[in-house]
Structure formats: C-alpha cells, structure tokens
C-alpha cells in the first residue's frame, strides 16, 4: 500500500485530474485580457455529430454543439 505523503493535492481534495485541469483552464481563460480572452473562449466550443443507426446502416448525421446558442 502506498503512503499518502506523495498524493497530489487535487486527489487529496477528492477531485479527478480532469476536473482539476478544467478549473485551472477556466481560471487562466478568465484572467486573459481582450482580445485574447474572447479568442480563448471561442476555441473552447465543441461541435460534434451524432448518427443514428437503423437496419445496420447509419442515418443522416445531426450536428450538435455544447453552446446553448448554436
């Protein structure tokens, strides 16, 4: 069993590395000045497509986004 002395602080706080890195990335983006802040926020947007399958063949894909306005 490993000792708890070398546990990263994000793990000791009960977080996953992904949640810790998302918090850090949001803090950095919020500290940027314009126009760099708006450019960083635009890069953050995620777009993906979903295809439903019927009879073993994909149907027409639909484009989705994680932004509420798109």
N, CA, C and O atoms as a Tripos MOL2 file, in Angstrom:
@<TRIPOS>MOLECULE
protein
  280   279    70     0     0
PROTEIN
NO_CHARGES

@<TRIPOS>ATOM
      1 N           0.8450   -1.1790    0.0000 N.3       1 UNK1
      2 CA          0.0000    0.0000    0.0000 C.3       1 UNK1
      3 C           0.8880    1.2380    0.0000 C.2       1 UNK1
      4 O           1.8410    1.3200    0.7750 O.2       1 UNK1
      5 N           0.5820    2.1920   -0.8570 N.am      2 UNK2
      6 CA          1.3710    3.4070   -0.9630 C.3       2 UNK2
      7 C           1.0530    4.3540    0.1840 C.2       2 UNK2
      8 O          -0.0540    4.3640    0.7220 O.2       2 UNK2
      9 N           2.0540    5.1490    0.5430 N.am      3 UNK3
     10 CA          1.8220    6.1280    1.5970 C.3       3 UNK3
     11 C           1.0400    7.3190    1.0370 C.2       3 UNK3
     12 O           1.0680    7.5750   -0.1670 O.2       3 UNK3
     13 N           0.3680    8.0200    1.8860 N.am      4 UNK4
     14 CA         -0.4180    9.1710    1.4700 C.3       4 UNK4
     15 C           0.4250   10.4360    1.3570 C.2       4 UNK4
     16 O          -0.1150   11.4880    1.0130 O.2       4 UNK4
     17 N           1.7230   10.3780    1.6310 N.am      5 UNK5
     18 CA          2.5840   11.5410    1.5820 C.3       5 UNK5
     19 C           2.7830   12.0850    0.1840 C.2       5 UNK5
     20 O           2.9850   13.2880    0.0170 O.2       5 UNK5
     21 N           2.7320   11.2250   -0.8310 N.am      6 UNK6
     22 CA          3.0070   11.6550   -2.1980 C.3       6 UNK6
     23 C           1.7390   11.8320   -3.0300 C.2       6 UNK6
     24 O           1.8160   11.8920   -4.2570 O.2       6 UNK6
     25 N           0.5890   11.9150   -2.3940 N.am      7 UNK7
     26 CA         -0.6760   12.0630   -3.1120 C.3       7 UNK7
     27 C          -0.7890   13.5030   -3.6190 C.2       7 UNK7
     28 O          -0.6030   14.4440   -2.8480 O.2       7 UNK7
     29 N          -1.0910   13.6820   -4.9040 N.am      8 UNK8
     30 CA         -1.2820   15.0470   -5.4070 C.3       8 UNK8
     31 C          -2.4270   15.7400   -4.6720 C.2       8 UNK8
     32 O          -3.3820   15.0990   -4.2360 O.2       8 UNK8
     33 N          -2.3090   17.0740   -4.5440 N.am      9 UNK9
     34 CA         -3.3030   17.7970   -3.7520 C.3       9 UNK9
     35 C          -4.6900   17.7220   -4.3560 C.2       9 UNK9
     36 O          -5.6720   17.7490   -3.6140 O.2       9 UNK9
     37 N          -4.8180   17.6270   -5.7020 N.am     10 UNK10
     38 CA         -6.1420   17.5250   -6.3050 C.3      10 UNK10
     39 C          -6.7980   16.2030   -5.9450 C.2      10 UNK10
     40 O          -8.0160   16.1320   -5.7810 O.2      10 UNK10
     41 N          -5.9900   15.1560   -5.8210 N.am     11 UNK11
     42 CA         -6.5260   13.8440   -5.4160 C.3      11 UNK11
     43 C          -6.9170   13.8770   -3.9420 C.2      11 UNK11
     44 O          -7.9410   13.3140   -3.5550 O.2      11 UNK11
     45 N          -6.1000   14.5370   -3.1190 N.am     12 UNK12
     46 CA         -6.4070   14.6410   -1.6920 C.3      12 UNK12
     47 C          -7.6820   15.4470   -1.4710 C.2      12 UNK12
     48 O          -8.3870   15.2310   -0.4860 O.2      12 UNK12
     49 N          -7.9850   16.3780   -2.3800 N.am     13 UNK13
     50 CA         -9.2010   17.1810   -2.2710 C.3      13 UNK13
     51 C         -10.4300   16.4360   -2.7850 C.2      13 UNK13
     52 O         -11.5410   16.9630   -2.7270 O.2      13 UNK13
     53 N         -10.2390   15.2140   -3.2890 N.am     14 UNK14
     54 CA        -11.3660   14.4230   -3.7780 C.3      14 UNK14
     55 C         -11.7450   14.7410   -5.2060 C.2      14 UNK14
     56 O         -12.8700   14.4580   -5.6200 O.2      14 UNK14
     57 N         -10.8250   15.3280   -5.9800 N.am     15 UNK15
     58 CA        -11.1030   15.6960   -7.3710 C.3      15 UNK15
     59 C         -10.4160   14.7090   -8.3100 C.2      15 UNK15
     60 O          -9.4750   14.0140   -7.9280 O.2      15 UNK15
     61 N         -10.9050   14.6650   -9.5360 N.am     16 UNK16
     62 CA        -10.1840   13.9470  -10.5790 C.3      16 UNK16
     63 C          -9.2500   14.9280  -11.2680 C.2      16 UNK16
     64 O          -9.4150   16.1410  -11.1370 O.2      16 UNK16
     65 N          -8.2710   14.4110  -12.0020 N.am     17 UNK17
     66 CA         -7.3510   15.2920  -12.6960 C.3      17 UNK17
     67 C          -8.0710   16.1140  -13.7620 C.2      17 UNK17
     68 O          -7.7240   17.2720  -13.9960 O.2      17 UNK17
     69 N          -9.0730   15.5150  -14.4080 N.am     18 UNK18
     70 CA         -9.8210   16.2350  -15.4360 C.3      18 UNK18
     71 C         -10.5540   17.4310  -14.8410 C.2      18 UNK18
     72 O         -10.5160   18.5230  -15.4080 O.2      18 UNK18
     73 N         -11.2230   17.2370  -13.7030 N.am     19 UNK19
     74 CA        -11.9290   18.3610  -13.0820 C.3      19 UNK19
     75 C         -10.9500   19.4290  -12.6140 C.2      19 UNK19
     76 O         -11.2330   20.6200  -12.7390 O.2      19 UNK19
     77 N          -9.8020   19.0210  -12.0760 N.am     20 UNK20
     78 CA         -8.7770   19.9730  -11.6590 C.3      20 UNK20
     79 C          -8.2530   20.7640  -12.8480 C.2      20 UNK20
     80 O          -8.1160   21.9850  -12.7640 O.2      20 UNK20
     81 N          -7.9600   20.0910  -13.9510 N.am     21 UNK21
     82 CA         -7.4200   20.8020  -15.1140 C.3      21 UNK21
     83 C          -8.4730   21.7090  -15.7500 C.2      21 UNK21
     84 O          -8.1210   22.7590  -16.2870 O.2      21 UNK21
     85 N          -9.7550   21.3350  -15.7080 N.am     22 UNK22
     86 CA        -10.8170   22.2110  -16.2120 C.3      22 UNK22
     87 C         -10.9400   23.4840  -15.3760 C.2      22 UNK22
     88 O         -11.1410   24.5670  -15.9260 O.2      22 UNK22
     89 N         -10.8210   23.3650  -14.0700 N.am     23 UNK23
     90 CA        -10.8680   24.5340  -13.2020 C.3      23 UNK23
     91 C          -9.6830   25.4540  -13.4960 C.2      23 UNK23
     92 O          -9.8470   26.6700  -13.6000 O.2      23 UNK23
     93 N          -8.4960   24.8730  -13.6270 N.am     24 UNK24
     94 CA         -7.3030   25.6770  -13.9310 C.3      24 UNK24
     95 C          -7.4280   26.3710  -15.2840 C.2      24 UNK24
     96 O          -7.0670   27.5410  -15.4130 O.2      24 UNK24
     97 N          -7.9310   25.6680  -16.2860 N.am     25 UNK25
     98 CA         -8.0840   26.2560  -17.6160 C.3      25 UNK25
     99 C          -9.0850   27.4030  -17.5880 C.2      25 UNK25
    100 O          -8.8580   28.4300  -18.2280 O.2      25 UNK25
    101 N         -10.1880   27.2490  -16.8580 N.am     26 UNK26
    102 CA        -11.1730   28.3270  -16.7450 C.3      26 UNK26
    103 C         -10.5820   29.5490  -16.0460 C.2      26 UNK26
    104 O         -10.8570   30.6830  -16.4390 O.2      26 UNK26
    105 N          -9.7730   29.3230  -15.0120 N.am     27 UNK27
    106 CA         -9.1300   30.4440  -14.3210 C.3      27 UNK27
    107 C          -8.1860   31.1970  -15.2460 C.2      27 UNK27
    108 O          -8.1720   32.4280  -15.2580 O.2      27 UNK27
    109 N          -7.4030   30.4660  -16.0120 N.am     28 UNK28
    110 CA         -6.4690   31.1110  -16.9400 C.3      28 UNK28
    111 C          -7.2280   31.8890  -18.0080 C.2      28 UNK28
    112 O          -6.8690   33.0250  -18.3190 O.2      28 UNK28
    113 N          -8.2710   31.2910  -18.5700 N.am     29 UNK29
    114 CA         -9.0570   31.9890  -19.5930 C.3      29 UNK29
    115 C          -9.6990   33.2610  -19.0500 C.2      29 UNK29
    116 O          -9.7680   34.2690  -19.7530 O.2      29 UNK29
    117 N         -10.1700   33.2210  -17.8080 N.am     30 UNK30
    118 CA        -10.8100   34.4020  -17.2120 C.3      30 UNK30
    119 C          -9.8090   35.4990  -16.8710 C.2      30 UNK30
    120 O         -10.1960   36.6600  -16.7400 O.2      30 UNK30
    121 N          -8.5320   35.1580  -16.7240 N.am     31 UNK31
    122 CA         -7.5100   36.1500  -16.4030 C.3      31 UNK31
    123 C          -6.9630   36.8520  -17.6400 C.2      31 UNK31
    124 O          -6.2780   37.8660  -17.5130 O.2      31 UNK31
    125 N          -7.2480   36.3410  -18.8220 N.am     32 UNK32
    126 CA         -6.7260   36.9420  -20.0470 C.3      32 UNK32
    127 C          -7.4010   38.2750  -20.3320 C.2      32 UNK32
    128 O          -8.5540   38.5030  -19.9660 O.2      32 UNK32
    129 N          -6.6490   39.1520  -20.9960 N.am     33 UNK33
    130 CA         -7.2070   40.4280  -21.4390 C.3      33 UNK33
    131 C          -7.7280   40.2690  -22.8510 C.2      33 UNK33
    132 O          -7.3450   39.3490  -23.5730 O.2      33 UNK33
    133 N          -8.6150   41.1870  -23.2350 N.am     34 UNK34
    134 CA         -9.1290   41.1870  -24.6010 C.3      34 UNK34
    135 C          -8.0130   41.5930  -25.5500 C.2      34 UNK34
    136 O          -7.1950   42.4240  -25.1580 O.2      34 UNK34
    137 N          -7.9190   41.0850  -26.7410 N.am     35 UNK35
    138 CA         -8.8210   40.1920  -27.4630 C.3      35 UNK35
    139 C          -8.5230   38.7150  -27.2180 C.2      35 UNK35
    140 O          -9.1950   37.8410  -27.7670 O.2      35 UNK35
    141 N          -7.4990   38.4350  -26.3790 N.am     36 UNK36
    142 CA         -7.0850   37.0520  -26.1610 C.3      36 UNK36
    143 C          -8.1400   36.2480  -25.4110 C.2      36 UNK36
    144 O          -8.2720   35.0430  -25.6240 O.2      36 UNK36
    145 N          -8.8920   36.9120  -24.5320 N.am     37 UNK37
    146 CA         -9.9240   36.2190  -23.7670 C.3      37 UNK37
    147 C         -11.0280   35.6920  -24.6780 C.2      37 UNK37
    148 O         -11.4300   34.5350  -24.5520 O.2      37 UNK37
    149 N         -11.5250   36.5280  -25.5970 N.am     38 UNK38
    150 CA        -12.5980   36.0830  -26.4930 C.3      38 UNK38
    151 C         -12.0980   35.0140  -27.4630 C.2      38 UNK38
    152 O         -12.8550   34.1130  -27.8250 O.2      38 UNK38
    153 N         -10.8410   35.0970  -27.8880 N.am     39 UNK39
    154 CA        -10.2790   34.0550  -28.7580 C.3      39 UNK39
    155 C         -10.1950   32.7220  -28.0300 C.2      39 UNK39
    156 O         -10.5010   31.6780  -28.6060 O.2      39 UNK39
    157 N          -9.7830   32.7510  -26.7670 N.am     40 UNK40
    158 CA         -9.6910   31.5220  -25.9820 C.3      40 UNK40
    159 C         -11.0730   30.9280  -25.7360 C.2      40 UNK40
    160 O         -11.2360   29.7090  -25.7760 O.2      40 UNK40
    161 N         -12.0680   31.7710  -25.4840 N.am     41 UNK41
    162 CA        -13.4290   31.2750  -25.2690 C.3      41 UNK41
    163 C         -14.0090   30.6710  -26.5440 C.2      41 UNK41
    164 O         -14.7720   29.7080  -26.4750 O.2      41 UNK41
    165 N         -13.6560   31.2250  -27.7130 N.am     42 UNK42
    166 CA        -14.1330   30.6520  -28.9740 C.3      42 UNK42
    167 C         -13.5030   29.2960  -29.2390 C.2      42 UNK42
    168 O         -14.1580   28.4180  -29.8010 O.2      42 UNK42
    169 N         -12.2520   29.1030  -28.8500 N.am     43 UNK43
    170 CA        -11.5940   27.8010  -29.0330 C.3      43 UNK43
    171 C         -12.1720   26.7360  -28.1180 C.2      43 UNK43
    172 O         -12.0240   25.5430  -28.3830 O.2      43 UNK43
    173 N         -12.8260   27.1530  -27.0510 N.am     44 UNK44
    174 CA        -13.3730   26.2220  -26.0770 C.3      44 UNK44
    175 C         -14.6280   25.4970  -26.5810 C.2      44 UNK44
    176 O         -14.9700   24.4300  -26.0700 O.2      44 UNK44
    177 N         -15.3080   26.0620  -27.5680 N.am     45 UNK45
    178 CA        -16.5540   25.4880  -28.0610 C.3      45 UNK45
    179 C         -16.3120   24.1290  -28.7110 C.2      45 UNK45
    180 O         -15.2920   23.9110  -29.3650 O.2      45 UNK45
    181 N         -17.2630   23.2250  -28.5210 N.am     46 UNK46
    182 CA        -17.1490   21.8670  -29.0480 C.3      46 UNK46
    183 C         -18.3440   21.5820  -29.9480 C.2      46 UNK46
    184 O         -19.4890   21.8250  -29.5670 O.2      46 UNK46
    185 N         -18.0750   21.0700  -31.1310 N.am     47 UNK47
    186 CA        -19.1200   20.6690  -32.0710 C.3      47 UNK47
    187 C         -18.9090   19.1930  -32.4010 C.2      47 UNK47
    188 O         -17.7700   18.7530  -32.5600 O.2      47 UNK47
    189 N         -19.9890   18.4300  -32.5050 N.am     48 UNK48
    190 CA        -19.8920   17.0090  -32.8190 C.3      48 UNK48
    191 C         -21.1350   16.5810  -33.5760 C.2      48 UNK48
    192 O         -22.1570   17.2680  -33.5640 O.2      48 UNK48
    193 N         -21.0330   15.4410  -34.2320 N.am     49 UNK49
    194 CA        -22.1810   14.9290  -34.9800 C.3      49 UNK49
    195 C         -22.6130   13.5960  -34.3880 C.2      49 UNK49
    196 O         -21.7950   12.8270  -33.8820 O.2      49 UNK49
    197 N         -23.9120   13.3400  -34.4610 N.am     50 UNK50
    198 CA        -24.5000   12.0980  -33.9650 C.3      50 UNK50
    199 C         -25.2360   11.4370  -35.1210 C.2      50 UNK50
    200 O         -26.0420   12.0670  -35.8060 O.2      50 UNK50
    201 N         -24.9470   10.1590  -35.3250 N.am     51 UNK51
    202 CA        -25.6340    9.3950  -36.3640 C.3      51 UNK51
    203 C         -26.4050    8.2620  -35.7060 C.2      51 UNK51
    204 O         -25.8320    7.4710  -34.9580 O.2      51 UNK51
    205 N         -27.6840    8.1820  -35.9770 N.am     52 UNK52
    206 CA        -28.4860    7.0540  -35.5050 C.3      52 UNK52
    207 C         -28.3680    5.9380  -36.5280 C.2      52 UNK52
    208 O         -28.2030    6.1840  -37.7230 O.2      52 UNK52
    209 N         -28.4540    4.7170  -36.0450 N.am     53 UNK53
    210 CA        -28.3290    3.5530  -36.9210 C.3      53 UNK53
    211 C         -29.6720    2.8440  -37.0130 C.2      53 UNK53
    212 O         -30.3780    2.6840  -36.0180 O.2      53 UNK53
    213 N         -30.0080    2.4220  -38.2270 N.am     54 UNK54
    214 CA        -31.2370    1.6580  -38.4530 C.3      54 UNK54
    215 C         -30.9340    0.5950  -39.5110 C.2      54 UNK54
    216 O         -30.3630    0.8970  -40.5590 O.2      54 UNK54
    217 N         -31.3110   -0.6130  -39.2360 N.am     55 UNK55
    218 CA        -31.0830   -1.7410  -40.1390 C.3      55 UNK55
    219 C         -29.6070   -1.9070  -40.4950 C.2      55 UNK55
    220 O         -29.2790   -2.2790  -41.6220 O.2      55 UNK55
    221 N         -28.7210   -1.6350  -39.5450 N.am     56 UNK56
    222 CA        -27.2970   -1.8140  -39.7670 C.3      56 UNK56
    223 C         -26.6390   -0.7300  -40.5960 C.2      56 UNK56
    224 O         -25.4810   -0.8770  -40.9870 O.2      56 UNK56
    225 N         -27.3470    0.3550  -40.8770 N.am     57 UNK57
    226 CA        -26.7870    1.4380  -41.6830 C.3      57 UNK57
    227 C         -26.9660    2.7680  -40.9440 C.2      57 UNK57
    228 O         -27.9900    2.9870  -40.2970 O.2      57 UNK57
    229 N         -25.9630    3.6580  -41.0420 N.am     58 UNK58
    230 CA        -26.1030    4.9550  -40.3780 C.3      58 UNK58
    231 C         -27.0800    5.8640  -41.1140 C.2      58 UNK58
    232 O         -27.1040    5.9070  -42.3440 O.2      58 UNK58
    233 N         -27.8730    6.5790  -40.3510 N.am     59 UNK59
    234 CA        -28.7880    7.5640  -40.9080 C.3      59 UNK59
    235 C         -28.0430    8.8910  -41.0700 C.2      59 UNK59
    236 O         -26.8610    8.9810  -40.7350 O.2      59 UNK59
    237 N         -28.7140    9.9050  -41.5720 N.am     60 UNK60
    238 CA        -28.0970   11.2130  -41.7600 C.3      60 UNK60
    239 C         -27.6520   11.7740  -40.4020 C.2      60 UNK60
    240 O         -28.4460   11.8180  -39.4620 O.2      60 UNK60
    241 N         -26.3930   12.2010  -40.2980 N.am     61 UNK61
    242 CA        -25.9270   12.7160  -39.0060 C.3      61 UNK61
    243 C         -26.5070   14.0880  -38.6870 C.2      61 UNK61
    244 O         -26.8020   14.8800  -39.5820 O.2      61 UNK61
    245 N         -26.6630   14.3490  -37.3960 N.am     62 UNK62
    246 CA        -27.0950   15.6650  -36.9500 C.3      62 UNK62
    247 C         -25.9180   16.3250  -36.2390 C.2      62 UNK62
    248 O         -25.1950   15.6700  -35.4880 O.2      62 UNK62
    249 N         -25.7300   17.6070  -36.4750 N.am     63 UNK63
    250 CA        -24.6420   18.3560  -35.8660 C.3      63 UNK63
    251 C         -25.1070   18.9080  -34.5270 C.2      63 UNK63
    252 O         -26.1680   19.5260  -34.4420 O.2      63 UNK63
    253 N         -24.3330   18.6920  -33.5000 N.am     64 UNK64
    254 CA        -24.6520   19.1810  -32.1600 C.3      64 UNK64
    255 C         -23.5290   20.0980  -31.6990 C.2      64 UNK64
    256 O         -22.4250   20.0740  -32.2420 O.2      64 UNK64
    257 N         -23.8270   20.9000  -30.6980 N.am     65 UNK65
    258 CA        -22.8570   21.8030  -30.1110 C.3      65 UNK65
    259 C         -23.0910   21.8660  -28.6210 C.2      65 UNK65
    260 O         -24.2060   21.6320  -28.1540 O.2      65 UNK65
    261 N         -22.0510   22.1810  -27.8700 N.am     66 UNK66
    262 CA        -22.2280   22.3070  -26.4340 C.3      66 UNK66
    263 C         -22.6160   23.7280  -26.0380 C.2      66 UNK66
    264 O         -22.8160   24.0010  -24.8550 O.2      66 UNK66
    265 N         -22.7240   24.6250  -26.9940 N.am     67 UNK67
    266 CA        -23.1140   26.0020  -26.6980 C.3      67 UNK67
    267 C         -24.6350   26.1370  -26.8230 C.2      67 UNK67
    268 O         -25.2260   25.5570  -27.7340 O.2      67 UNK67
    269 N         -25.2700   26.8840  -25.9360 N.am     68 UNK68
    270 CA        -26.7320   26.9890  -25.9740 C.3      68 UNK68
    271 C         -27.2650   27.7610  -27.1600 C.2      68 UNK68
    272 O         -28.4160   27.5590  -27.5470 O.2      68 UNK68
    273 N         -26.4520   28.6600  -27.7690 N.am     69 UNK69
    274 CA        -26.9530   29.4750  -28.8680 C.3      69 UNK69
    275 C         -26.8540   28.7930  -30.2200 C.2      69 UNK69
    276 O         -27.4730   29.2560  -31.1780 O.2      69 UNK69
    277 N         -26.0920   27.7040  -30.3320 N.am     70 UNK70
    278 CA        -25.9310   27.0330  -31.6350 C.3      70 UNK70
    279 C         -26.8560   25.8590  -31.7850 C.2      70 UNK70
    280 O         -26.8440   25.1920  -32.8200 O.2      70 UNK70
@<TRIPOS>BOND
     1     1     2 1
     2     2     3 1
     3     3     4 2
     4     3     5 am
     5     5     6 1
     6     6     7 1
     7     7     8 2
     8     7     9 am
     9     9    10 1
    10    10    11 1
    11    11    12 2
    12    11    13 am
    13    13    14 1
    14    14    15 1
    15    15    16 2
    16    15    17 am
    17    17    18 1
    18    18    19 1
    19    19    20 2
    20    19    21 am
    21    21    22 1
    22    22    23 1
    23    23    24 2
    24    23    25 am
    25    25    26 1
    26    26    27 1
    27    27    28 2
    28    27    29 am
    29    29    30 1
    30    30    31 1
    31    31    32 2
    32    31    33 am
    33    33    34 1
    34    34    35 1
    35    35    36 2
    36    35    37 am
    37    37    38 1
    38    38    39 1
    39    39    40 2
    40    39    41 am
    41    41    42 1
    42    42    43 1
    43    43    44 2
    44    43    45 am
    45    45    46 1
    46    46    47 1
    47    47    48 2
    48    47    49 am
    49    49    50 1
    50    50    51 1
    51    51    52 2
    52    51    53 am
    53    53    54 1
    54    54    55 1
    55    55    56 2
    56    55    57 am
    57    57    58 1
    58    58    59 1
    59    59    60 2
    60    59    61 am
    61    61    62 1
    62    62    63 1
    63    63    64 2
    64    63    65 am
    65    65    66 1
    66    66    67 1
    67    67    68 2
    68    67    69 am
    69    69    70 1
    70    70    71 1
    71    71    72 2
    72    71    73 am
    73    73    74 1
    74    74    75 1
    75    75    76 2
    76    75    77 am
    77    77    78 1
    78    78    79 1
    79    79    80 2
    80    79    81 am
    81    81    82 1
    82    82    83 1
    83    83    84 2
    84    83    85 am
    85    85    86 1
    86    86    87 1
    87    87    88 2
    88    87    89 am
    89    89    90 1
    90    90    91 1
    91    91    92 2
    92    91    93 am
    93    93    94 1
    94    94    95 1
    95    95    96 2
    96    95    97 am
    97    97    98 1
    98    98    99 1
    99    99   100 2
   100    99   101 am
   101   101   102 1
   102   102   103 1
   103   103   104 2
   104   103   105 am
   105   105   106 1
   106   106   107 1
   107   107   108 2
   108   107   109 am
   109   109   110 1
   110   110   111 1
   111   111   112 2
   112   111   113 am
   113   113   114 1
   114   114   115 1
   115   115   116 2
   116   115   117 am
   117   117   118 1
   118   118   119 1
   119   119   120 2
   120   119   121 am
   121   121   122 1
   122   122   123 1
   123   123   124 2
   124   123   125 am
   125   125   126 1
   126   126   127 1
   127   127   128 2
   128   127   129 am
   129   129   130 1
   130   130   131 1
   131   131   132 2
   132   131   133 am
   133   133   134 1
   134   134   135 1
   135   135   136 2
   136   135   137 am
   137   137   138 1
   138   138   139 1
   139   139   140 2
   140   139   141 am
   141   141   142 1
   142   142   143 1
   143   143   144 2
   144   143   145 am
   145   145   146 1
   146   146   147 1
   147   147   148 2
   148   147   149 am
   149   149   150 1
   150   150   151 1
   151   151   152 2
   152   151   153 am
   153   153   154 1
   154   154   155 1
   155   155   156 2
   156   155   157 am
   157   157   158 1
   158   158   159 1
   159   159   160 2
   160   159   161 am
   161   161   162 1
   162   162   163 1
   163   163   164 2
   164   163   165 am
   165   165   166 1
   166   166   167 1
   167   167   168 2
   168   167   169 am
   169   169   170 1
   170   170   171 1
   171   171   172 2
   172   171   173 am
   173   173   174 1
   174   174   175 1
   175   175   176 2
   176   175   177 am
   177   177   178 1
   178   178   179 1
   179   179   180 2
   180   179   181 am
   181   181   182 1
   182   182   183 1
   183   183   184 2
   184   183   185 am
   185   185   186 1
   186   186   187 1
   187   187   188 2
   188   187   189 am
   189   189   190 1
   190   190   191 1
   191   191   192 2
   192   191   193 am
   193   193   194 1
   194   194   195 1
   195   195   196 2
   196   195   197 am
   197   197   198 1
   198   198   199 1
   199   199   200 2
   200   199   201 am
   201   201   202 1
   202   202   203 1
   203   203   204 2
   204   203   205 am
   205   205   206 1
   206   206   207 1
   207   207   208 2
   208   207   209 am
   209   209   210 1
   210   210   211 1
   211   211   212 2
   212   211   213 am
   213   213   214 1
   214   214   215 1
   215   215   216 2
   216   215   217 am
   217   217   218 1
   218   218   219 1
   219   219   220 2
   220   219   221 am
   221   221   222 1
   222   222   223 1
   223   223   224 2
   224   223   225 am
   225   225   226 1
   226   226   227 1
   227   227   228 2
   228   227   229 am
   229   229   230 1
   230   230   231 1
   231   231   232 2
   232   231   233 am
   233   233   234 1
   234   234   235 1
   235   235   236 2
   236   235   237 am
   237   237   238 1
   238   238   239 1
   239   239   240 2
   240   239   241 am
   241   241   242 1
   242   242   243 1
   243   243   244 2
   244   243   245 am
   245   245   246 1
   246   246   247 1
   247   247   248 2
   248   247   249 am
   249   249   250 1
   250   250   251 1
   251   251   252 2
   252   251   253 am
   253   253   254 1
   254   254   255 1
   255   255   256 2
   256   255   257 am
   257   257   258 1
   258   258   259 1
   259   259   260 2
   260   259   261 am
   261   261   262 1
   262   262   263 1
   263   263   264 2
   264   263   265 am
   265   265   266 1
   266   266   267 1
   267   267   268 2
   268   267   269 am
   269   269   270 1
   270   270   271 1
   271   271   272 2
   272   271   273 am
   273   273   274 1
   274   274   275 1
   275   275   276 2
   276   275   277 am
   277   277   278 1
   278   278   279 1
   279   279   280 2
@<TRIPOS>SUBSTRUCTURE
     1 UNK1         2 RESIDUE 1 A UNK
     2 UNK2         6 RESIDUE 1 A UNK
     3 UNK3        10 RESIDUE 1 A UNK
     4 UNK4        14 RESIDUE 1 A UNK
     5 UNK5        18 RESIDUE 1 A UNK
     6 UNK6        22 RESIDUE 1 A UNK
     7 UNK7        26 RESIDUE 1 A UNK
     8 UNK8        30 RESIDUE 1 A UNK
     9 UNK9        34 RESIDUE 1 A UNK
    10 UNK10       38 RESIDUE 1 A UNK
    11 UNK11       42 RESIDUE 1 A UNK
    12 UNK12       46 RESIDUE 1 A UNK
    13 UNK13       50 RESIDUE 1 A UNK
    14 UNK14       54 RESIDUE 1 A UNK
    15 UNK15       58 RESIDUE 1 A UNK
    16 UNK16       62 RESIDUE 1 A UNK
    17 UNK17       66 RESIDUE 1 A UNK
    18 UNK18       70 RESIDUE 1 A UNK
    19 UNK19       74 RESIDUE 1 A UNK
    20 UNK20       78 RESIDUE 1 A UNK
    21 UNK21       82 RESIDUE 1 A UNK
    22 UNK22       86 RESIDUE 1 A UNK
    23 UNK23       90 RESIDUE 1 A UNK
    24 UNK24       94 RESIDUE 1 A UNK
    25 UNK25       98 RESIDUE 1 A UNK
    26 UNK26      102 RESIDUE 1 A UNK
    27 UNK27      106 RESIDUE 1 A UNK
    28 UNK28      110 RESIDUE 1 A UNK
    29 UNK29      114 RESIDUE 1 A UNK
    30 UNK30      118 RESIDUE 1 A UNK
    31 UNK31      122 RESIDUE 1 A UNK
    32 UNK32      126 RESIDUE 1 A UNK
    33 UNK33      130 RESIDUE 1 A UNK
    34 UNK34      134 RESIDUE 1 A UNK
    35 UNK35      138 RESIDUE 1 A UNK
    36 UNK36      142 RESIDUE 1 A UNK
    37 UNK37      146 RESIDUE 1 A UNK
    38 UNK38      150 RESIDUE 1 A UNK
    39 UNK39      154 RESIDUE 1 A UNK
    40 UNK40      158 RESIDUE 1 A UNK
    41 UNK41      162 RESIDUE 1 A UNK
    42 UNK42      166 RESIDUE 1 A UNK
    43 UNK43      170 RESIDUE 1 A UNK
    44 UNK44      174 RESIDUE 1 A UNK
    45 UNK45      178 RESIDUE 1 A UNK
    46 UNK46      182 RESIDUE 1 A UNK
    47 UNK47      186 RESIDUE 1 A UNK
    48 UNK48      190 RESIDUE 1 A UNK
    49 UNK49      194 RESIDUE 1 A UNK
    50 UNK50      198 RESIDUE 1 A UNK
    51 UNK51      202 RESIDUE 1 A UNK
    52 UNK52      206 RESIDUE 1 A UNK
    53 UNK53      210 RESIDUE 1 A UNK
    54 UNK54      214 RESIDUE 1 A UNK
    55 UNK55      218 RESIDUE 1 A UNK
    56 UNK56      222 RESIDUE 1 A UNK
    57 UNK57      226 RESIDUE 1 A UNK
    58 UNK58      230 RESIDUE 1 A UNK
    59 UNK59      234 RESIDUE 1 A UNK
    60 UNK60      238 RESIDUE 1 A UNK
    61 UNK61      242 RESIDUE 1 A UNK
    62 UNK62      246 RESIDUE 1 A UNK
    63 UNK63      250 RESIDUE 1 A UNK
    64 UNK64      254 RESIDUE 1 A UNK
    65 UNK65      258 RESIDUE 1 A UNK
    66 UNK66      262 RESIDUE 1 A UNK
    67 UNK67      266 RESIDUE 1 A UNK
    68 UNK68      270 RESIDUE 1 A UNK
    69 UNK69      274 RESIDUE 1 A UNK
    70 UNK70      278 RESIDUE 1 A UNK
